[in-house]
Amino acid sequence: MITMHKTFFFIVLAFAMSFSSYSEGSNLKKGIYELNRGEFQAAKALLMPLVEQQYAPAQYYMATMYKNGHGVPKDAMKALALFQKSAERNYPDAQFELALLYTEGKVVKKDLKMAYQLTRKAAKKGLAGAQFNLAVMYAEGKGVQQNNFKASRWYISAADLNFALAQYNLALLYSEGKGVEKSTELSYVWNTIASWNGYPDAETSRLIDERALTKKKILLAREKANQIYQKILEQQEIKAKISENKRFL
């Protein structure tokens, strides 16, 4: 009988925790909706109780409100404190935002090593912007030892997430043979994809690549670019559905 009571208590507790998590996610979703449509007071009313419960996503969004002065007096230090709390709870958007603050060095003392560490954490969680910035850090040796190969790997990761500037920079690496084997064809492929995503300089670079390729290679490269791009779009659609299901749980 003791075991049964313990089991029943565990089930009730698990249900309560699940319900609480659902409630937090639901209010967060409503808060973000209000924030995006400019109803800042409504957003604040929904987010603040979640912040008091130490809910990392709410801490992040409330930090952005303090950073931009949306519905609250603009306060860089309050924003920083909330970004830090959210980052400590491993929320990737907060880790990335905090990394940018350490890179800029205005609100906090400039610390490129700390910026690198935070950017890497966010990048490993699949944040495309963080992956791009991490690639730049490796490429330029900022906060970490310069390494073209590692830069190329992170550019590829961000490019596969359809980050246009990463696609353009990856094309440049293929054009110059930095961190990857030199290939005008692959430079053409990624410049083409970046141009499809609206990055303006990519079209110019694509035309330069085209002059160095035969008509047959151009056709093959276009076909490859289309295959890669379609795969990227399919993966984005799948991830968007998964994210929508999980983000607010």
NUTOR-861501 format. One record per residue (C-alpha): x, y, z; residue number from 1; residue in three letters. Coordinates in steps of 0.2 Angstrom, whole numbers, plus 2048, in hexadecimal, padded with zeros to 3 digits. Layout:
# residues N
NODE   xx   yy   zz  marlum  vexmar
NODE    X    Y    Z     NUM     ala
...
***
This chain:
# residues 249
NODE   xx   yy   zz  marlum  vexmar
NODE  800  800  800       1     met
NODE  80E  80C  804       2     ile
NODE  815  809  7F2       3     thr
NODE  804  80C  7EB       4     met
NODE  803  81D  7F4       5     his
NODE  814  822  7EF       6     lys
NODE  810  81E  7DD       7     thr
NODE  800  827  7DD       8     phe
NODE  809  836  7E5       9     phe
NODE  816  836  7D7      10     phe
NODE  808  835  7C9      11     ile
NODE  7FF  844  7D1      12     val
NODE  810  84E  7D2      13     leu
NODE  815  849  7C0      14     ala
NODE  803  84F  7BA      15     phe
NODE  805  85F  7C4      16     ala
NODE  816  863  7BD      17     met
NODE  810  85F  7AB      18     ser
NODE  801  86A  7AD      19     phe
NODE  80C  878  7B4      20     ser
NODE  818  876  7A6      21     ser
NODE  809  877  799      22     tyr
NODE  803  887  7A2      23     ser
NODE  814  88F  7A1      24     glu
NODE  815  88B  78F      25     gly
NODE  804  891  78B      26     ser
NODE  806  8A2  794      27     asn
NODE  817  8A4  78C      28     leu
NODE  80F  8A1  77A      29     lys
NODE  802  8AE  77E      30     lys
NODE  80F  8BA  785      31     gly
NODE  81A  8B9  775      32     ile
NODE  80A  8BB  76B      33     tyr
NODE  806  8CC  774      34     glu
NODE  818  8D1  773      35     leu
NODE  819  8CE  760      36     asn
NODE  80A  8D9  75D      37     arg
NODE  810  8E7  768      38     gly
NODE  804  8E4  777      39     glu
NODE  812  8E6  783      40     phe
NODE  808  8E8  793      41     gln
NODE  7FE  8D8  78F      42     ala
NODE  80F  8CF  78B      43     ala
NODE  816  8D5  79C      44     lys
NODE  807  8CF  7A6      45     ala
NODE  809  8BE  79E      46     leu
NODE  81C  8BD  79F      47     leu
NODE  820  8C4  7B0      48     met
NODE  817  8B6  7BB      49     pro
NODE  822  8AA  7B0      50     leu
NODE  832  8B4  7B4      51     val
NODE  82E  8B3  7C6      52     glu
NODE  82D  8A0  7C4      53     gln
NODE  83E  8A0  7BD      54     gln
NODE  838  89A  7AC      55     tyr
NODE  847  89D  7A0      56     ala
NODE  83D  8A1  790      57     pro
NODE  833  8AE  799      58     ala
NODE  843  8B5  7A0      59     gln
NODE  84A  8B7  78F      60     tyr
NODE  83B  8C0  787      61     tyr
NODE  839  8CB  796      62     met
NODE  84B  8D0  795      63     ala
NODE  848  8D5  782      64     thr
NODE  83A  8E0  789      65     met
NODE  846  8E9  795      66     tyr
NODE  854  8EA  788      67     lys
NODE  848  8F3  77B      68     asn
NODE  83D  8FC  787      69     gly
NODE  82D  8F3  782      70     his
NODE  820  8F5  78F      71     gly
NODE  82D  8F9  79C      72     val
NODE  83A  906  79F      73     pro
NODE  849  902  795      74     lys
NODE  856  8FA  7A1      75     asp
NODE  866  8F2  79A      76     ala
NODE  86A  8EB  7AB      77     met
NODE  859  8E3  7AE      78     lys
NODE  85A  8DB  79D      79     ala
NODE  86C  8D5  7A1      80     leu
NODE  867  8CD  7B1      81     ala
NODE  858  8C4  7A9      82     leu
NODE  863  8BE  79A      83     phe
NODE  86F  8B7  7A6      84     gln
NODE  862  8AE  7B0      85     lys
NODE  85B  8A7  7A0      86     ser
NODE  86C  8A2  799      87     ala
NODE  870  899  7AA      88     glu
NODE  861  88E  7A6      89     arg
NODE  868  88A  795      90     asn
NODE  85B  894  78B      91     tyr
NODE  865  896  77A      92     pro
NODE  85E  8A6  775      93     asp
NODE  863  8AE  785      94     ala
NODE  874  8A6  784      95     gln
NODE  876  8AE  773      96     phe
NODE  870  8BF  778      97     glu
NODE  87C  8BF  787      98     leu
NODE  88A  8BA  77B      99     ala
NODE  886  8C9  771     100     leu
NODE  887  8D4  780     101     leu
NODE  898  8CD  785     102     tyr
NODE  89E  8D0  773     103     thr
NODE  898  8E2  773     104     glu
NODE  89E  8E6  784     105     gly
NODE  892  8F5  788     106     lys
NODE  887  8ED  795     107     val
NODE  894  8E1  79C     108     val
NODE  8A7  8E1  79B     109     lys
NODE  8AC  8DB  78A     110     lys
NODE  8B1  8C8  78B     111     asp
NODE  8B3  8BF  77B     112     leu
NODE  8B7  8AE  783     113     lys
NODE  8A7  8AF  78D     114     met
NODE  89E  8B4  77C     115     ala
NODE  8A6  8A5  774     116     tyr
NODE  8A0  899  782     117     gln
NODE  88E  8A0  782     118     leu
NODE  88D  8A0  76F     119     thr
NODE  894  88E  76E     120     arg
NODE  886  888  77A     121     lys
NODE  878  891  770     122     ala
NODE  880  88A  760     123     ala
NODE  880  878  766     124     lys
NODE  86D  87A  76A     125     lys
NODE  86A  87E  758     126     gly
NODE  868  891  757     127     leu
NODE  86D  896  746     128     ala
NODE  873  8A8  74A     129     gly
NODE  87E  8A1  758     130     ala
NODE  885  894  74C     131     gln
NODE  889  8A2  740     132     phe
NODE  892  8AD  74D     133     asn
NODE  89C  89E  753     134     leu
NODE  8A2  89B  742     135     ala
NODE  8A7  8AD  741     136     val
NODE  8B0  8AB  751     137     met
NODE  8BA  89C  74B     138     tyr
NODE  8BE  8A4  73A     139     ala
NODE  8C4  8B4  742     140     glu
NODE  8CC  8AD  752     141     gly
NODE  8C1  8B7  75E     142     lys
NODE  8BF  8B0  76F     143     gly
NODE  8C6  89F  769     144     val
NODE  8D5  899  75F     145     gln
NODE  8D3  89D  74C     146     gln
NODE  8CE  88D  743     147     asn
NODE  8C7  88D  731     148     asn
NODE  8C1  87B  732     149     phe
NODE  8B6  87E  741     150     lys
NODE  8B0  88E  739     151     ala
NODE  8AB  884  72A     152     ser
NODE  8A2  877  734     153     arg
NODE  897  884  73D     154     trp
NODE  894  88E  72D     155     tyr
NODE  88D  87D  726     156     ile
NODE  882  87B  735     157     ser
NODE  87B  88C  734     158     ala
NODE  879  88B  721     159     ala
NODE  86F  87B  723     160     asp
NODE  864  885  72E     161     leu
NODE  861  891  71F     162     asn
NODE  86B  89F  727     163     phe
NODE  86F  8A9  717     164     ala
NODE  87E  8B2  71D     165     leu
NODE  886  8A1  722     166     ala
NODE  882  89A  711     167     gln
NODE  88B  8A9  709     168     tyr
NODE  89A  8A8  714     169     asn
NODE  89B  895  711     170     leu
NODE  89B  899  6FE     171     ala
NODE  8AA  8A4  702     172     leu
NODE  8B3  897  70B     173     leu
NODE  8B1  88B  6FC     174     tyr
NODE  8B7  898  6F1     175     ser
NODE  8C7  89B  6FB     176     glu
NODE  8C9  88A  701     177     gly
NODE  8C9  88F  713     178     lys
NODE  8C5  880  71F     179     gly
NODE  8BD  877  710     180     val
NODE  8C4  870  700     181     glu
NODE  8C4  87E  6F3     182     lys
NODE  8B5  87C  6E7     183     ser
NODE  8AD  889  6DB     184     thr
NODE  89F  87D  6D9     185     glu
NODE  89A  87D  6EB     186     leu
NODE  89D  890  6ED     187     ser
NODE  891  892  6DE     188     tyr
NODE  884  886  6E7     189     val
NODE  884  88F  6F8     190     trp
NODE  885  8A1  6EF     191     asn
NODE  875  89B  6E6     192     thr
NODE  86C  895  6F5     193     ile
NODE  871  8A5  6FF     194     ala
NODE  86A  8B0  6F0     195     ser
NODE  85A  8A6  6F0     196     trp
NODE  859  8AB  702     197     asn
NODE  85B  8BD  6FD     198     gly
NODE  86D  8C1  703     199     tyr
NODE  872  8CF  6F6     200     pro
NODE  885  8CC  6F5     201     asp
NODE  882  8B9  6F1     202     ala
NODE  87B  8BC  6E0     203     glu
NODE  88B  8C6  6DB     204     thr
NODE  896  8B8  6E1     205     ser
NODE  88B  8AB  6D9     206     arg
NODE  88E  8B4  6C8     207     leu
NODE  8A1  8B5  6CB     208     ile
NODE  8A1  8A2  6CF     209     asp
NODE  897  89F  6BF     210     glu
NODE  8A4  8A7  6B4     211     arg
NODE  8B1  899  6BA     212     ala
NODE  8A5  88B  6B6     213     leu
NODE  8A0  881  6A7     214     thr
NODE  88E  881  6A2     215     lys
NODE  88D  86E  6A7     216     lys
NODE  894  872  6B8     217     lys
NODE  888  881  6BA     218     ile
NODE  879  876  6B7     219     leu
NODE  87F  868  6C3     220     leu
NODE  883  876  6D0     221     ala
NODE  871  87D  6CE     222     arg
NODE  86A  86C  6D0     223     glu
NODE  874  869  6E0     224     lys
NODE  86F  87A  6E7     225     ala
NODE  85D  876  6E4     226     asn
NODE  85E  865  6EC     227     gln
NODE  867  86C  6FC     228     ile
NODE  85B  87B  6FD     229     tyr
NODE  84B  870  6FC     230     gln
NODE  852  865  709     231     lys
NODE  856  874  714     232     ile
NODE  844  87A  712     233     leu
NODE  83D  869  716     234     glu
NODE  847  868  726     235     gln
NODE  842  879  72B     236     gln
NODE  830  874  729     237     glu
NODE  832  865  734     238     ile
NODE  83C  86E  741     239     lys
NODE  82F  87C  742     240     ala
NODE  821  86F  745     241     lys
NODE  82C  866  753     242     ile
NODE  830  877  75B     243     ser
NODE  81E  87D  75B     244     glu
NODE  819  86D  764     245     asn
NODE  828  86D  771     246     lys
NODE  82C  880  773     247     arg
NODE  81D  884  77F     248     phe
NODE  81D  873  789     249     leu
***
